[in-house]
Amino acid sequence: MCGRYFIDDSLEGFEPLIEALNRGKPGGTPAVQIKTGEIRPTDVAPAIANSRARRQRPFLMRWGFGGRDSHVVINARSETALVRPMFRDAMLERRCLVPASYYFEWQAQGKRRIKHAMKADGPVMYMAGLYRLEAGEPLAAFTILTQKADERIAHVHDRMPVLLPAQWAEEWLSQTADAKALLDRARGAVGIHACPM
């Protein structure tokens, strides 16, 4: 599962992404504020998808299918996304990458819940996502695909986001790619470890 993640905009990997989102806007100020720091459901954050010209570029999207209330769907199980009506079309035609510095997970220890930062190697990790346009919303909405947790972090939580190596971006975003085969290959392709906060 992934219920919160973090973007450290001071890291080298995020600078080009934020610059691209600001490019062409008066004074470099985006129409919607780019959220960095801790990202929560319904926040607006960067995601990478194909443009209409089929070129990779960052977009601002809102996290969660289904509106702005407490019933937003922030995660989709990668194992069933191709057969669930809510995710099937997006899985086939509207895939995205959600960049993050790390994501958070909570581990129960008696009555306490310990917050862990789950970090991959390198300054930026890419979570596999899906997006869709929703009626009356100016921005697309995205959800993050999850899979069974890597054995190194399964003691904290049994699910984790699907993490893709940066070099797989073009293939993941392509409508002609076999998404299921890519997801099967993704397991363990990116090293990850837990850091208590």
Phi, psi and chi 1 to 4 in degrees:
 res  aa     phi    psi   chi1   chi2   chi3   chi4
   1 MET       -  156.5  172.0  152.5 -176.2      -
   2 CYS  -141.4  108.4  177.6      -      -      -
   3 GLY  -106.9  -13.8      -      -      -      -
   4 ARG  -157.2  149.3  -76.8 -169.5 -152.6  161.6
   5 TYR  -144.0  176.5   64.4   94.6      -      -
   6 PHE  -131.9  137.2 -166.4   89.4      -      -
   7 ILE  -117.4  116.7  -66.9  177.4      -      -
   8 ASP   -96.9   98.5 -175.0  -16.3      -      -
   9 ASP   -73.4   -2.9   59.1   -3.2      -      -
  10 SER   -84.5  -11.3   68.1      -      -      -
  11 LEU   -77.5  145.9  -67.3  176.4      -      -
  12 GLU   -54.5  -39.6 -176.4  179.8  -32.8      -
  13 GLY   -67.3  -21.4      -      -      -      -
  14 PHE   -91.0  -19.6  -75.8  102.0      -      -
  15 GLU   -57.3  -49.5  -71.0  172.5   -0.4      -
  16 PRO   -62.0  -35.1  -11.5   18.9      -      -
  17 LEU   -65.0  -47.2 -163.6  121.7      -      -
  18 ILE   -69.9  -37.7  -69.0  171.4      -      -
  19 GLU   -61.0  -42.3  -76.9  172.8   17.8      -
  20 ALA   -64.7  -36.9      -      -      -      -
  21 LEU   -68.8  -32.5  -74.1  166.7      -      -
  22 ASN   -83.1  -20.5  -72.9  -24.3      -      -
  23 ARG   -58.9  134.8 -162.0  174.6  -64.3  128.1
  24 GLY    82.9    1.3      -      -      -      -
  25 LYS  -100.9  140.8  -62.8 -172.6  171.9   26.5
  26 PRO   -53.5  125.7  -19.8   28.0      -      -
  27 GLY    67.7   11.2      -      -      -      -
  28 GLY    71.2   14.3      -      -      -      -
  29 THR   -98.4  121.2  -55.5      -      -      -
  30 PRO   -69.6  155.5   24.5  -31.1      -      -
  31 ALA   -64.2  -32.6      -      -      -      -
  32 VAL  -120.0  134.3  177.4      -      -      -
  33 GLN   -62.0  129.6 -177.2   61.3   43.1      -
  34 ILE   -76.1  123.4  -61.6  168.5      -      -
  35 LYS   -87.8  127.1  178.4   83.9  164.4   65.7
  36 THR  -124.8 -179.0   56.4      -      -      -
  37 GLY    79.7 -144.0      -      -      -      -
  38 GLU   -79.4  123.2 -167.4  162.0  -25.0      -
  39 ILE  -100.0  128.0  -50.2  -62.9      -      -
  40 ARG  -116.9  161.1  -60.7  166.1 -174.7  -97.9
  41 PRO   -51.6  140.2  -29.6   37.6      -      -
  42 THR    78.2   -5.2   74.1      -      -      -
  43 ASP   -68.5  155.0  -77.9  -14.0      -      -
  44 VAL   -94.1  126.7  172.0      -      -      -
  45 ALA  -145.4  164.0      -      -      -      -
  46 PRO   -72.0  143.5  -12.1   24.4      -      -
  47 ALA  -141.9  150.6      -      -      -      -
  48 ILE  -105.8  128.5  -60.2  164.3      -      -
  49 ALA  -146.4  175.5      -      -      -      -
  50 ASN   -84.0  140.4  -79.1  -26.8      -      -
  51 SER   -77.3  177.5   67.5      -      -      -
  52 ARG   -62.1  -26.8  -71.9 -178.4 -178.7  164.7
  53 ALA   -84.6    9.0      -      -      -      -
  54 ARG    63.4   37.6  -61.3  -77.8  175.8 -118.6
  55 ARG  -112.9  139.6  -68.1 -163.9  179.7  109.2
  56 GLN   -67.7  132.9  -76.4  179.3   44.1      -
  57 ARG  -159.1  157.8   63.6  169.8  -74.4 -116.6
  58 PRO   -80.8  146.1   25.7  -29.3      -      -
  59 PHE  -131.2  154.9  -66.8   88.1      -      -
  60 LEU   -88.8  129.8  -72.7  176.6      -      -
  61 MET  -136.0  157.9  -62.5 -173.9 -170.0      -
  62 ARG   -96.7  135.8 -175.4  179.2   41.4   75.3
  63 TRP   -82.2  112.5 -174.6   13.7      -      -
  64 GLY   125.7  122.4      -      -      -      -
  65 PHE   -73.9  140.9  -77.6   10.7      -      -
  66 GLY   106.0   13.8      -      -      -      -
  67 GLY   106.0 -164.6      -      -      -      -
  68 ARG  -107.2    5.7  -63.7  173.0 -176.0  -89.8
  69 ASP   -88.1 -170.3   61.4   19.6      -      -
  70 SER   -76.8   -1.6   59.4      -      -      -
  71 HIS  -100.8   22.3  -57.1  -66.7      -      -
  72 VAL   -69.0  148.5  -66.0      -      -      -
  73 VAL  -102.2  107.0  178.8      -      -      -
  74 ILE   -96.3  -17.8   59.8  170.8      -      -
  75 ASN  -131.6  151.9  -65.4  148.2      -      -
  76 ALA  -133.2  133.1      -      -      -      -
  77 ARG   -69.8  123.7  -75.0 -178.0  170.4 -100.1
  78 SER   -63.4  -29.3   60.3      -      -      -
  79 GLU   -67.9  -24.9  -59.2   90.2  -21.6      -
  80 THR  -122.1    1.9   57.8      -      -      -
  81 ALA   -60.2  -32.0      -      -      -      -
  82 LEU   -73.3  -16.6  -88.8  170.0      -      -
  83 VAL  -111.0  -13.4  -64.2      -      -      -
  84 ARG   -81.0  125.5  -63.9  -89.2  -43.5  -87.5
  85 PRO   -53.8  -35.7  -25.3   33.2      -      -
  86 MET   -64.2  -28.8  177.0  179.0  -84.4      -
  87 PHE  -114.0  -15.5  -51.7  120.4      -      -
  88 ARG   -57.7  -52.1 -174.0  176.1 -174.0  -79.6
  89 ASP   -61.9  -42.3  -72.2  -11.6      -      -
  90 ALA   -64.7  -37.2      -      -      -      -
  91 MET   -63.0  -36.3 -171.8   74.9  164.7      -
  92 LEU   -81.6  -33.7  -66.5  171.1      -      -
  93 GLU  -127.3  -16.9  -59.6  172.0    4.1      -
  94 ARG  -136.9   71.2  -67.1 -177.9  -57.5  -79.5
  95 ARG   -94.9  151.5  -63.5 -170.9  -70.9  -90.8
  96 CYS  -142.5  172.0   64.6      -      -      -
  97 LEU  -118.6  136.3  -70.4  168.1      -      -
  98 VAL  -112.1  107.9 -179.2      -      -      -
  99 PRO   -78.2  144.0   26.8  -29.7      -      -
 100 ALA  -152.7  156.0      -      -      -      -
 101 SER   -80.8  -41.0  -56.4      -      -      -
 102 TYR  -165.9  169.9   42.8   88.1      -      -
 103 TYR  -123.2  163.4   74.4   95.3      -      -
 104 PHE  -107.1  146.6  -64.3  112.0      -      -
 105 GLU  -142.2  149.3 -157.1   55.5   78.1      -
 106 TRP  -112.3  136.0  -75.1  -99.0      -      -
 107 GLN  -112.8  127.6  179.9 -177.9   22.9      -
 108 ALA   -78.1  128.7      -      -      -      -
 109 GLN  -133.7   94.4  -74.8 -166.3  -10.3      -
 110 GLY    65.3 -124.6      -      -      -      -
 111 LYS   -88.9   -7.0  -66.9 -177.6  178.5  178.9
 112 ARG   -93.0  152.5  -65.4  173.8   54.0 -140.7
 113 ARG  -121.6  120.1  -65.8 -179.9   76.8 -141.2
 114 ILE   -99.1  127.5  -62.5  173.7      -      -
 115 LYS   -85.6  129.3 -172.2  177.3 -173.9 -179.5
 116 HIS  -118.5  143.7  -67.4  -91.2      -      -
 117 ALA   -97.7  124.9      -      -      -      -
 118 MET   -98.7  118.5  -57.1  -61.5 -170.7      -
 119 LYS  -124.3  137.4  174.6  114.6  179.1   61.5
 120 ALA   -96.8  168.9      -      -      -      -
 121 ASP   -67.5  143.2  -61.2  -33.0      -      -
 122 GLY    91.9  163.9      -      -      -      -
 123 PRO   -72.9  -27.0   24.2  -31.0      -      -
 124 VAL  -126.4  133.0 -179.1      -      -      -
 125 MET  -114.7  152.7   62.2 -177.1 -167.8      -
 126 TYR  -117.2  115.0  -63.5   93.8      -      -
 127 MET   -91.4  135.0  -60.0 -179.2  -75.4      -
 128 ALA   -71.6  132.7      -      -      -      -
 129 GLY  -138.2  171.6      -      -      -      -
 130 LEU  -127.9  151.5  -51.4  173.9      -      -
 131 TYR  -137.2  162.1   72.3   94.4      -      -
 132 ARG  -154.6  159.2   71.2 -179.3 -170.1 -177.8
 133 LEU   -91.5  139.0  -59.9  173.8      -      -
 134 GLU  -121.0  142.5  -61.8 -169.4  -29.2      -
 135 ALA   -54.2  131.2      -      -      -      -
 136 GLY    77.8    2.1      -      -      -      -
 137 GLU  -105.5  132.9  -67.8  -71.4  -22.4      -
 138 PRO   -74.2  -23.5   25.8  -32.0      -      -
 139 LEU  -114.3  151.7  -61.9  174.5      -      -
 140 ALA   -67.1  158.1      -      -      -      -
 141 ALA  -111.3  144.0      -      -      -      -
 142 PHE  -123.8  157.5   71.8   88.0      -      -
 143 THR  -132.0  154.3 -170.6      -      -      -
 144 ILE  -103.6  130.9  -64.8  170.1      -      -
 145 LEU   -77.5  140.9  -71.8  165.2      -      -
 146 THR  -122.0  162.8   66.0      -      -      -
 147 GLN  -144.8  174.8   64.3 -177.0    7.7      -
 148 LYS   -59.4  138.9 -176.2  178.4  174.8 -174.0
 149 ALA   -66.6  145.7      -      -      -      -
 150 ASP   -59.9  145.2 -175.6  -77.7      -      -
 151 GLU   -60.3  -24.4   61.5 -175.2   19.6      -
 152 ARG   -70.5  -20.2  -70.4  166.6  -74.1 -170.9
 153 ILE  -126.0    4.6   59.7  168.8      -      -
 154 ALA   -63.0  -22.4      -      -      -      -
 155 HIS   -69.0  -18.9   64.8  -75.3      -      -
 156 VAL   -89.4  -48.3  175.5      -      -      -
 157 HIS  -154.9  149.8 -161.7  -81.0      -      -
 158 ASP   -84.6   -5.2   62.8  -11.6      -      -
 159 ARG  -126.7  156.8  -57.2  -72.1  -63.2  174.8
 160 MET  -151.4  160.4   64.4  177.0  -84.0      -
 161 PRO   -64.8  152.8  -15.5   26.0      -      -
 162 VAL   -75.8  119.4  174.6      -      -      -
 163 LEU  -104.4  131.6  -58.4  177.6      -      -
 164 LEU  -115.7  138.4  -60.5  178.3      -      -
 165 PRO   -61.9  147.2  -19.1   30.6      -      -
 166 ALA   -55.5  -35.4      -      -      -      -
 167 GLN   -71.7   -7.8   63.2  -92.4   29.0      -
 168 TRP   -91.7   -1.0  -67.4   13.9      -      -
 169 ALA   -54.9  -50.3      -      -      -      -
 170 GLU   -60.3  -41.9 -174.8  174.9  -10.6      -
 171 GLU   -66.3  -44.4 -169.2  175.5   -1.2      -
 172 TRP   -62.7  -38.6  173.7 -111.4      -      -
 173 LEU   -80.1  -14.9  -62.2  178.0      -      -
 174 SER   -73.5  132.1  168.7      -      -      -
 175 GLN   -70.2  -17.3  -70.3 -176.2   -2.9      -
 176 THR   -90.5   -9.5   59.2      -      -      -
 177 ALA   -73.9  150.9      -      -      -      -
 178 ASP   -81.7   97.7 -176.9  -21.6      -      -
 179 ALA   -60.9  -41.3      -      -      -      -
 180 LYS   -63.5  -42.8 -174.8  177.1 -177.9  -38.9
 181 ALA   -63.4  -39.2      -      -      -      -
 182 LEU   -63.7  -43.3 -109.2  174.0      -      -
 183 LEU   -64.5  -38.2  -68.6  172.2      -      -
 184 ASP   -63.1  -39.9  -69.8  -16.2      -      -
 185 ARG   -71.2  -26.3  -81.9  173.5   40.3 -148.6
 186 ALA   -67.6  -26.5      -      -      -      -
 187 ARG   -58.1  117.7 -176.6  154.9 -178.0   74.2
 188 GLY    79.6    2.2      -      -      -      -
 189 ALA   -72.7  -20.2      -      -      -      -
 190 VAL  -123.7  125.1  176.7      -      -      -
 191 GLY   -70.4  144.6      -      -      -      -
 192 ILE  -147.3  147.7 -168.6  164.3      -      -
 193 HIS  -144.1  159.8   55.5  -85.2      -      -
 194 ALA   -99.0  138.7      -      -      -      -
 195 CYS  -127.4  112.3  -49.3      -      -      -
 196 PRO   -58.8  141.4  -20.5   30.3      -      -
 197 MET   -90.2      -  -63.6  -64.4  -70.7      -
